[in-house]
Every structure is written in structure tokens, then in C-alpha cells.
Amino acid sequence: MGYAQVKTVTGTVKDSGSLFVLPGVTVSASSGQNTQTDAAGRFTIEASASDSLTFRFIGYAAQSAHVGNQTNLDVFLISNDQALEEVVVIGYGTAQKRDLTGSIVQIKGSEIVDRPGTNPVANLQGKVAGLQVTNSGRPGQEPDIRIRGTNSINGYKPLYVVDGLLNDNINFLNPNDIESMEVLKDPSSLAIFGVRGANGVIAVTTKRAKNGQLNFEFSSRIGIKDVGHRMKLTDASQFRELYDEQLVNQGDSPYDYTFWNANTDWQDEIFRNGIINYNNLSVTGATERNSFRMGIGYAYDEGIINHERQNQLTLNLSNELKITDRFRTGIVVNGYRSQLPQERNVFGAILAAPIAPVFNEDYGLYHSMPDFQRGQVNNPLVPIEERKNTYIANNYRVVTNLYGEFDILKSLSFRVNLSADYGFNQIRAYNGLVSVYNPDIAGDDKRERIDNLLTSVNQEQNKHYKYQTDWLLNYKNSFGKNNLQATLGYTTYMQGVENVTSRRTQGSGLEIPNDPDYWYTGIGDVSTQTGNGTASEYRTLSYLARAIYNYDSKYLLNASFRRDGSSAFARGTSAWQNFYALGAAWVVTNEGFMADQNIFNNLKIKGSWGTLGNQNVGGNRYPMYPQLVPSSSAVFGNLLIPAYGPAYIPDQNLRWEVVKSWEAGFEATTFNNRLNIEAVYYRKNTDGVLVTVPGIAGSLPGLSNLGNIENNGLEASVNWNQKISDDVSFRIGGNITTVNNKVISLSTSGYDIIDGPSRTIAGEPIGYFWGYVHDGIFQTPAEIAQAATNGLGGGEFRPGDIRFKDINGDGVINTSDRTMIGNPTPDFFYGLSLGTAYKRFDLNVEFQGVHGNEIMRTWNQNQFATYNFLTDRLQRWNGPGTSDWEPIVHEGRANNRQYSTYFIESGSFFRLRDVTLAYTFPQSSINNLKLTNLRLFLNAQNAITWSNNTGFTPEIGGSATSFGVDNGTYPVPAIYTFGVNINF
């Protein structure tokens, strides 16, 4: 066979422009062999006739050459100013980077594959300007993604495109199966996606076998998670000090601590070091006619709370068959099965009093909490240990893309994509009887039932499906100095979801067993069974066109158009919307007057404008068809007839929201292609935001396109790459993004959206924090007498209370004095990366940060019981002059629990996001092991975070109108892993 005919191939690698030899170029054979060029640019490698050799060097575009009958190759690498020939995904096709007029950032799969995490997009944090990624430490949870700010009150999530299929997430993808990810941000790139493009697009291309390649690859990594940052809460003695003082302040009797003399750190009790283990195996093979790849992955991910774990299996299959020289067909399949953990919160560990013991050995029961918090707070270990393994959640998913492509002419081709996505999720949950030890119970039996007195079973099944067809005509040709690439298309899309839930309980006489074989709602008391079912389905039909033109590689134009029809609106013209964009660029360095300059290797000035659609409006898939809700009922004789009516009255001209967007900027490379700079200014205006219009005099509200939201800012990225010697090279890069968000208008004058402490109203940022301004602590009655009177309804001000600022100056503190006290949208976010290579060692370090946003702390704001205290409360007011920030310890002072700047914290942080140290073994040392490549690496993620907030993490996502609210947010742990990559 050809694969066995190994021979020695030699050659020289040079710069294509200067013809200087290039030492240190990495030469890789597709069969797995690796080497580097010597000081004279020469290389020697063992390869077969069917192999391809790939040449890689910092500052140059990668280049491949087929071996065939050759034994000597002279290779000329093209510097990065010409590397704009690189192909990137732009939606419904690809384009050369040199022809782009907008902002598309490509991240290779190799840049994220060695990092822990089962969700690929989580590892883009800090890597892309304009992309804000807020991660959660909870296993299996999707990160919060916002591209260039929050565009709407109804949704902010980007569109994902996986091998051409439009999707809402990429949870089902294994990072090891990803070839590249493109982040599309500007209108000239996004308008082609029509009603789905407003929030940005992340396009994912999975791996394929490359021609001449036969390879097996195995990778494995194991690591631990650690919650390095703990909240600063009082210990037992500090708690007793504050609680005793609180009782005195409230005029209550002293507390009897006879049974409550422990010193428990509940954070230590619930947190543990979680274990992660990822294993991946892939096989690829290709001939001139057929290419095949299969990837299998298994991930085991423990949370930082006991019994919290995710098991995930993934499968990636791709096969392409070249039937004739003009006709190709292929299929891509991604399969996924995941067992997700029940979400356990950390709330109890920060509320529970440290004076309570953990466990009573005599009874073999977990201890109850003291009576002053027993009704609201359970022992934090009860839901973790007593209700362990009582939740089963299995998610299944298959995503398939079948395609065929026919070359009608040399410059004209026709492509058909038939895509389907089917997911099935099932949940079974059991609630059993739980008892705790309560020493306050009179008599000998100290057992106390908690939570519920009945056993119950909950069952849920959900399925979702998507079907997409794309019929694309592609044209690419050159006429002298004119270069044209055009696409015409017709596409259909259908998405549906069905959900069924049921519940059944059983009386205390006969418990439902704690056995998964019985966790179905066919067991239990039939009279207690309840259930519900929902379903929705919608369709779109679209026409699209795009033209990419350049003249002499100097003047670039990109025009796109899409017309979308949606089943969500009434038939007729309102069901259709048009979206379009135009981009232009001028490559200044290709002009004749720049021929003699030696400053810029490449300088491109670019800009684009367009309209984008937003149908991502949460669960309201059919805004034109409101749900029916209970209305006024009627009585006929002895019968009560319930009535139902629409939840709102839709505007007959209702349509999807439209984002009108533009950007302008430049790209430049200089210092012999060592320095690359990209910068743009962007502005997005969301017009026609779907907003509820209040009804008049009790009439039904309306729904209209009345809102307007604006985002604007700057994006910039800078990268420097340099080879110092044959053995040493380094790179440094960074990016920064500013975000200015403002709601221009909503509905009627003064209309606002209140979501907890968050408020959205015209003239202010979306979801800003609304409350009172802390203006010190009242020290004496005389000081109170001279201040504004209290109209909050929480009792008169007393010494030790927070003094609020009289914003409107009317002499009364009331709701009119609430104002903006914080903004969860950062002023800017940024990333920094450093990398160096020494011989076969490489080290990469990444930092990431956010600045200028605020967090609202709410976990200790609404107290219906006495919770544990932050240690900051030790600086409380306990007499004139003792504190001017921390109020008196008193549960009856409701004024002090109003939303105010007392609960506002800085959301700014700077993080050592990722450190990877790797070593690649030389070929000579692994030949005896029959390996073609062996690489070992160490990785540390989230190792250090510098922040000033009191919670576990400054990273807090949320909804479109309420984010940055810390209600006991799950920690983002540090993760330390060791891994190995093997090719054979």
C-alpha cells in the first residue's frame, strides 16, 4: 500500500519575498512525523508518497505540499501581509480574509482544545474583542454570551451556526472536534442571517480529514477544581457577639446557647475538590476520492459540591465522497449524551449560623438550625447528602448535516444542505422524607421532619427539533483586476419544542420507595397527580444574496440582502422583512504611492452599514398570537363558566426588532509583519423593540414595536510576534472593548421595567440598579431632627440607621429619591495573552478583566430570619461615632434593607485566566514507541482573581433586563489539569 512506502524527503524553506532562508520552520507530515528546518533553512523528514507536508512559522501563513514522487522540495512561505488569503467562514459560505470589509475573528480549535470545560464557547473568554463571556462554575451550565452589549429587553444571546445549521447553543459539541470558530460582529457579516443576526453570530466548523492523512489521535487530561476564594463570614464567637448585640438592640431576651456552641465553617463543609477527566480518540483517513473522520469523547466533570457530577459522551462523524471531479457529497453527524447534575446552590452555606453543629452522632442525623433561622434555613448538608442521587437528567441530541455540491462550470457551483437537529431530554426527581436532629424538641425523641411530609415524584420529558434546507448557487471568478464572489440562496427553517410535566405524591401511610425503578408518576396516590404540557412550532422561509468584489486587491465591496418570512406574524406583508448591508474597504498599501514606503506591510481602512433582525425574544415565539389567560367568568344557574381572553392586544403591524448598525476602522501590520493592529468604532441602534403598552382604565395592554436601545463603543486588538533565535520565539497580544448602553425610548412616558433591583427606563442603561444613595449613618436624635423626614413606611429613622440622600430636595425621603446607583454593563472589558517557545517547550499565559460595572448584593438584603453576617458587620454602628457606613445590628430596621448603595459592590476584576506549559517530545525519542507525536502539558485556569466584591465570584450573568445580581452566585473555581496528546 502507498502508506507503507516511506522515503526520505529533503528541502529548503525560504521567504517568498526576500528569498532569505527560514530556520526553525516546523515541518509536519500528515502521517504524524515532525521536524524543523536548520540554520540554513534545510529539513529532512520521513514521509510516504500519499503524505502532505505542512510548513508553519510565526509571521507566515501555513503552507502544505503533497509529496507524491518528490524527494526534494523547495518551499516559499508567504508572510502574514499576504496571509490574508486565509479562508474564514462568513455564513452560507467562506471567503478569503483579504476580501473582508468587516469584523470577523477566527479562533482555531487548537487554541482551546487543551483547556478544561465541556462547552467550547466558555474558553473564548478574553480572546476576542467585542465578545463578553461570563462563565459559571456549575458543571454543564451554558455561559452568558453578549456580543457588543445588550441589544434588547427581550433577548441578547447570539446565533450559533454549526456546519451551516442555525442553532441556539453548542452544548453538544466536543472542543476536540472543532476545527475553527468564527465570531461575526459587523453588519456586513451578519445581515445575511436576517432575523437571527442582530445579536452576533458564532460560526463553528467541525474537523474533517485532510487529503493524504491517516492518523489516530488520543488525548487525555485529568484535573481538580478548587474554590480558592471564600466569603468572609463571621465565625461562632463573632456571630455570638453580633447576635447578642442585636437582641439587646431589639429589646429581646438573651439567647440560650446550650445546644448551639459549635464553630462550624459551612463553606468548608459543603465545598470539596472536584475531579475532571476528559478523554478523546479520533481516527482520520483520506484518499483522493474519500475522506473520513470519527471522533469519540468522554468527559467526567465534578462540581465543587459533593454528589454533583456531569457525564458526557460525544460522537463526531464526517465523510465526504468525491463521486466525480465535479460532484461531491458528504455527511456530518454530531451525537451527544449527557447526564446532568441537579443544581445545588451555595446559598445555605452563607446563611447558616456557625453556632449550629453539623451532625448528631447519637441519632445519626444532621443537626437542625437554631430556632431564629430554622423556618428559612436548613442545614446546608441536608439537600446535599440526604437528597443525594434523587435526580436523573439525561439529555440526548443528534445533529446531522447532509450536503451535495456540483460544479456546473469552473466558476459556478450549486450546493444543497439538508440539516436536522433532534434533542430529547428526560428528568425524574424524587422527594423523600427527611428528618433532622432538633435539640429544642421536648421529650426524648428529638427527630424532626422537614420540608415536606409526603413523598413525591416529578417527571418531565422535553423534545426539540430543527430542520433546515439551504439551496445555494455560488459564483467565483476573476476578470483581469476584477474579482467577484457571489451567492444566491433559498433557505427554509423549522423549529419546534414539546414539553410534558407530571407530579404525583403519596401520603404518609405508604411512602414511595427511594429507588429509581419507582420514580415514575404511575406510582402514588392517583388523586394527587397533576400535569401540564406545552408545545410550539414556527417556520421561516428566506431568500438571500451576497456579492463580494475587489478591484486589484485595493478596493473591496461586500453587499448582502436577505428577505425573511415568518409564521410568527399574520399572513401578508407584515410576515416579511428585508435585511441588507453594505461594506467597503480600501487596502492603502496596494496603492502605487505606497510602493516605496517601509512602514506598513498592510494597511486597510474599512467600514460597513446594515440592518439586522432580532427574533430572539425569549419564549414569545408568536408575538402576533397572544396566549389565552383567565378572564372574567360568568354564572349560568348553578354553573360557573370560566372565561379566557388574550394576554394583550398585538399591534396589527407588529414585526421583529431591527438593529441598524454601522462600524468604521482599520487593520494594519508593520515592523516586518511583527505587529498587527485592528481597531473599529461601532454603533448599534435597536429599533422597534417589542414593548408592552399599558392598558387604559383596566383595559388589556398592547404589544407594539415602540422601544429603541443604543449601543456604541470601540474595539481594538494588538498582537506582536517575533522569532528571536532558532530556539526562542515569543508573542504578546491584547484586546479591549468599550460598551456604552442606553435605552432611548420604551413605551409611554415614564414606562419602566422593574426586575428586582434592576430597572429599565428611557434615558438610562438597560437593567441599571435603582435605589437610594447611602449618605452616612445617623449618629444622634439631634442629627435626625435636622434631616429629611422618613416617608418610606419602614418606621421613623433612629440612631444607627442609614441616612439616605434627599435626591429631589423636598425634605422627605421616599420613593421619589431613588436613582441610578449602579450599572451592570462594564465600561470596558479586555484580554491579554503572552506566549513563548523555547526549543520543544512552549508557555502560554492569558489574562482577562472587566472594569467599570457594579454588582448588586441581594443574598442578605431581604431578611426574614437572622442569617450569618459578613465580617464587615463587625464594624457596625453601636454608639455615636463608631461607624459611618455599617448600620446598627437590628432586624426590625426595615429602612436599612432598602435597595441602596449599601448593597452595591464593584464588579471590576482582573484574572489570571489560563496558563499552559507544554513539552513536545522529539521524534527520535518516541520512534521505539511507534508514536508520531507525544505532547505533555500542564494547565491552570482561573488560578488568581483580583476583585473587590464580597461574593464567590465577580462574574455574574442574568437575563436581558436583570444581570449582575449576586443572590449567592455559584463559585467559578480554579482548575488545575495535566494532559497528554498522542498521535500514532
ABEGO torsion letter per residue (X at the ends): XAAABBBBBBEBBBBAAAGBBBBGBBBBBAAGBBBBBBAAGBBBBBBBAABBBBBBBBGBBBBBBBAEABABBBBBBBBAAAAAABBBBAEGEBBBAAABABBBBBBBAAAAAABBEABAAAAABGABBGBBBBBBABBGBBBBBBBGEBABAAEABBBBBBGGBBBABAAABBAAABABBBBBABAAAAAAAEAAAAAEBBBBBBBBBBBGBBBBBBBBBBBBBBBABBBBBBBAAAAAAAAAAAAAAAGBBBBBAAABABBBBAAAAABBBBBBBBBBBBBBBBBAABBBBBBBBBBBBBBABBGBBBBBBBBBBBBBBBABAABBBBBBBBBBBBBBBBBBBAAAAAABBAABBABBAAAGBBBBBBAAAAAABBBAAAAAAAABGABBBBBBBBBBBBBBBBBABAABBBBBBBBBBBBBBBBBBBBBBBBBBBAABBEABABBBBGBABBBBBBBBBBBBBBBBBBBBBBBBBBEABBBBBBBBBBBBBBBBBBBBBBBBBBAABBBBBBAAABBAABEBAAABBBBBBBBBBBBBBBBBBBBBBBGGABBBBBBBBBBBBAABBBEAAABBBBBBBBBBBBAAABAAAAABAABABBBBBBBBBBBBBABAEABABAABBBBBBBBBBBBEABBBBBBBBABBBBAABBBBBBBBBBBBBBBBBGGGABBBBBBBBBBBBBGBBBBBBBBGGBBBBBBBABBBBBBEBBBBBBBBBBABAABBBBBBBBBBBBBBBBABBBBBGBBBBBEABBBBBGBBBGBBBEBBBAEBBABAAAAAABBBBAAGAEBBBBGBBBBBBAAGAGBBBAAABBBABBABBABBBBBBBBBBBEABBBBBBBBBBBGBBBBBAAAABBABBBBBBAAAAABBAEBGABAABBBBBAABAAAABBBAAABBBABBBBBABBBBBBBBBAAAAAAAGBABBBBBBBBBGABBBBABABABABBBEBAABBGBBAGBBBBBBBBBBBBBBBX
